[in-house]
Amino acid sequence: MTYLMIVRVPEDAAPSPEESSPEAWVEDVTRRGIHLAGHRLRPPSDATCMRVRDGEALVTHGPFVEVAEQIAGFDLLRVADLAEAIDVAAAHPVARFGALELRELAPHEDDPAGGANAVLDGDATYLLLMGREPGSPAPAVEDTGSPVAWIEEMATRDLDRGGSPLAPPDGAVTVRVRDDQVLLTHGPFAELAEQVDGYNLIDAADLDVALEVAAAHPAARHGVIEVRPLWPF
């Protein structure tokens, strides 16, 4: 099973460098063959959101939602089951002052093999987070266009570095560790107007190219795409 582990950190968190360093964690899960990819993200103030409505591209600066715990990074995990994913998340240093949301990857409905596109291939510079209102049905492919066509186009341009839809938010598990006790919350870390519905990693030369790529994705026509630059360790 493959999970996207979304790393969330409160704005007022102030861990020491020793408390927040993930180096030992990364070394361990890489050695065990669990870790596929991961990056820190630039702060929410560096985010840009793209929506396309009636053929018009609407750009807003900042993340798609203001919450107490913002996405600060992500990791892709390949584990045997949810229990192992929880153990891996609980061992991450951020679990002690932030939260780690686990979301299973899901294939595209019109391309059952789409989940295979989840593995990072080459350098990436931006993360595209697809947001959709919880409970709202995905629009018909004929209304928005197939994400498979988008994936194929971005592959020909050597921009796509992998991505996947995510299982619904009600299947998420959020992991926190407080006073050495693992605390689990079933469901996403918060009930939001727009939940993360999927992601893609791209290697774009600059923000203009990243926004053009985001505007071409079908998700921009019925939801919102947050474009966040990566901040590698």
C-alpha positions as CSV (number, residue, x, y, z in Angstrom):
1,M,0.0,0.0,0.0
2,T,1.2,3.5,-0.8
3,Y,0.4,6.5,1.4
4,L,0.9,10.2,1.1
5,M,2.0,11.5,4.6
6,I,1.1,15.2,4.8
7,V,3.3,17.0,7.3
8,R,1.4,19.7,9.2
9,V,3.0,22.2,11.6
10,P,1.3,25.0,13.7
11,E,2.5,28.5,13.0
12,D,3.6,29.0,16.6
13,A,5.6,25.7,16.8
14,A,9.2,26.4,17.9
15,P,11.0,23.1,18.2
16,S,14.8,23.1,18.4
17,P,16.8,22.0,15.4
18,E,17.5,18.7,17.1
19,E,13.8,18.1,17.9
20,S,12.7,18.9,14.3
21,S,15.5,17.3,12.3
22,P,14.1,14.3,10.2
23,E,17.5,13.0,9.1
24,A,17.5,10.0,11.3
25,W,13.9,9.2,10.4
26,V,14.6,9.5,6.7
27,E,17.7,7.3,7.0
28,D,15.7,4.6,8.8
29,V,12.7,4.5,6.5
30,T,14.9,4.7,3.4
31,R,17.0,1.7,4.6
32,R,13.8,-0.3,5.2
33,G,12.5,0.5,1.7
34,I,9.5,2.4,3.0
35,H,10.4,5.9,1.9
36,L,9.8,6.8,-1.8
37,A,10.1,10.6,-1.8
38,G,9.7,13.6,0.4
39,H,10.3,17.3,0.5
40,R,9.8,20.3,2.7
41,L,7.6,23.1,1.2
42,R,8.1,26.8,1.2
43,P,5.9,28.6,3.7
44,P,2.1,29.1,3.0
45,S,2.8,32.8,2.1
46,D,4.7,31.5,-1.0
47,A,1.7,29.5,-2.2
48,T,-0.4,30.5,-5.3
49,C,-3.8,29.1,-6.1
50,M,-5.2,28.5,-9.5
51,R,-8.9,28.1,-10.4
52,V,-10.4,28.1,-13.9
53,R,-14.0,29.2,-14.1
54,D,-15.8,29.7,-17.4
55,G,-12.5,29.5,-19.2
56,E,-10.9,32.3,-17.1
57,A,-7.8,31.6,-15.0
58,L,-8.3,33.0,-11.5
59,V,-5.0,33.4,-9.5
60,T,-4.9,34.1,-5.8
61,H,-1.8,34.4,-3.6
62,G,-1.5,32.3,-0.4
63,P,-2.8,28.8,0.4
64,F,-6.3,27.6,-0.5
65,V,-7.4,27.7,3.1
66,E,-6.2,29.3,6.3
67,V,-5.9,26.8,9.1
68,A,-4.1,26.4,12.4
69,E,-1.9,23.6,11.0
70,Q,-0.5,24.3,7.5
71,I,1.1,21.8,5.2
72,A,4.8,22.1,5.7
73,G,5.9,19.0,3.7
74,F,5.1,15.6,2.5
75,D,6.5,12.1,2.2
76,L,5.5,9.1,0.1
77,L,5.5,5.8,2.0
78,R,5.1,2.2,0.7
79,V,4.0,0.0,3.6
80,A,2.2,-3.3,4.2
81,D,-0.9,-1.7,5.8
82,L,-2.3,1.3,7.7
83,A,-0.9,0.0,11.0
84,E,2.7,0.1,9.6
85,A,2.0,3.6,8.2
86,I,0.9,4.8,11.6
87,D,4.1,3.4,13.2
88,V,6.2,5.2,10.6
89,A,4.4,8.4,11.1
90,A,4.6,8.2,14.9
91,A,8.4,7.9,14.6
92,H,8.6,11.2,12.6
93,P,9.9,14.1,14.8
94,V,7.0,16.4,13.6
95,A,4.5,14.1,15.3
96,R,5.7,15.5,18.7
97,F,4.8,19.2,17.9
98,G,2.6,19.0,14.7
99,A,0.5,16.4,13.0
100,L,0.9,13.8,10.2
101,E,-2.1,13.0,8.0
102,L,-2.0,9.7,6.2
103,R,-3.9,9.4,2.9
104,E,-3.8,6.3,0.8
105,L,-3.1,6.8,-2.9
106,A,-5.9,5.9,-5.3
107,P,-5.8,5.2,-9.1
108,H,-7.6,7.4,-11.5
109,E,-11.1,6.0,-12.2
110,D,-10.5,6.2,-15.9
111,D,-7.0,4.7,-15.6
112,P,-6.8,1.9,-13.0
113,A,-3.0,1.9,-13.4
114,G,-2.8,5.7,-12.6
115,G,-1.5,5.1,-9.1
116,A,1.7,3.8,-10.6
117,N,2.4,7.4,-11.6
118,A,2.9,8.2,-7.9
119,V,6.6,7.4,-7.7
120,L,8.9,10.3,-7.9
121,D,11.0,10.3,-11.1
122,G,13.7,12.9,-11.3
123,D,14.0,16.4,-9.7
124,A,10.9,18.4,-8.9
125,T,10.4,22.1,-8.0
126,Y,6.7,22.5,-7.3
127,L,3.9,20.5,-5.6
128,L,0.4,20.9,-7.0
129,L,-2.2,20.2,-4.3
130,M,-5.7,19.5,-5.7
131,G,-8.5,20.8,-3.5
132,R,-12.2,19.8,-3.7
133,E,-15.2,20.4,-1.4
134,P,-15.6,17.3,0.9
135,G,-18.5,15.1,-0.3
136,S,-18.8,16.7,-3.7
137,P,-18.8,14.2,-6.5
138,A,-16.0,14.3,-9.1
139,P,-17.4,15.8,-12.3
140,A,-17.7,13.7,-15.4
141,V,-14.6,13.4,-17.5
142,E,-16.5,14.8,-20.4
143,D,-17.1,18.0,-18.4
144,T,-13.5,18.6,-17.3
145,G,-11.2,16.5,-19.4
146,S,-9.3,13.4,-18.4
147,P,-6.3,13.8,-16.0
148,V,-4.7,11.0,-18.0
149,A,-4.5,13.3,-21.0
150,W,-2.9,15.9,-18.8
151,I,-0.4,13.4,-17.4
152,E,0.6,12.3,-21.0
153,E,1.0,15.9,-22.1
154,M,3.2,16.9,-19.1
155,A,5.3,13.7,-19.7
156,T,6.0,14.8,-23.3
157,R,7.1,18.2,-21.9
158,D,9.2,16.5,-19.2
159,L,7.4,18.4,-16.5
160,D,5.5,15.7,-14.6
161,R,7.4,14.0,-11.7
162,G,4.5,11.8,-10.4
163,G,1.2,12.2,-8.7
164,S,-2.0,10.5,-7.7
165,P,-5.5,11.0,-6.5
166,L,-6.0,10.3,-2.8
167,A,-8.6,8.2,-1.1
168,P,-11.5,10.2,0.3
169,P,-10.8,12.3,3.4
170,D,-13.0,10.2,5.6
171,G,-10.4,7.4,5.3
172,A,-7.6,9.6,6.5
173,V,-5.8,9.0,9.8
174,T,-4.0,11.9,11.6
175,V,-1.1,10.9,13.9
176,R,0.2,13.0,16.8
177,V,2.5,12.1,19.6
178,R,2.1,14.0,22.9
179,D,4.0,13.0,26.1
180,D,5.2,9.9,24.2
181,Q,1.6,8.8,23.7
182,V,0.4,8.2,20.1
183,L,-2.9,10.0,19.5
184,L,-4.9,8.9,16.4
185,T,-7.7,10.9,14.8
186,H,-9.8,9.3,12.1
187,G,-10.5,11.6,9.3
188,P,-8.5,14.5,8.0
189,F,-6.8,16.9,10.5
190,A,-9.7,19.4,10.2
191,E,-13.0,19.8,8.5
192,L,-12.3,22.3,5.7
193,A,-14.3,23.9,2.9
194,E,-11.8,22.3,0.5
195,Q,-9.9,19.1,1.3
196,V,-6.8,17.9,-0.4
197,D,-8.0,15.5,-3.1
198,G,-4.7,14.6,-4.9
199,Y,-1.3,15.9,-5.8
200,N,1.3,16.1,-8.6
201,L,5.0,17.0,-8.5
202,I,6.3,19.0,-11.4
203,D,9.7,20.3,-12.5
204,A,8.9,23.8,-13.8
205,A,11.4,26.5,-14.6
206,D,9.4,29.2,-12.7
207,L,6.1,30.0,-11.2
208,D,4.6,31.2,-14.5
209,V,5.2,27.7,-16.0
210,A,3.9,26.0,-12.9
211,L,0.7,28.1,-13.0
212,E,0.2,27.3,-16.7
213,V,0.6,23.6,-15.9
214,A,-1.9,23.9,-13.1
215,A,-4.4,25.8,-15.2
216,A,-4.4,23.0,-17.7
217,H,-5.2,20.3,-15.1
218,P,-8.9,19.3,-15.1
219,A,-9.0,19.8,-11.3
220,A,-8.7,23.5,-11.8
221,R,-12.1,23.6,-13.5
222,H,-14.1,22.2,-10.6
223,G,-11.9,22.7,-7.6
224,V,-8.7,24.6,-6.8
225,I,-5.0,23.8,-7.3
226,E,-2.5,25.1,-4.7
227,V,1.0,25.6,-6.2
228,R,3.8,25.4,-3.6
229,P,7.5,25.5,-4.3
230,L,9.6,22.8,-2.7
231,W,12.3,23.6,-0.2
232,P,14.6,20.6,-0.3
233,F,16.5,19.6,2.8
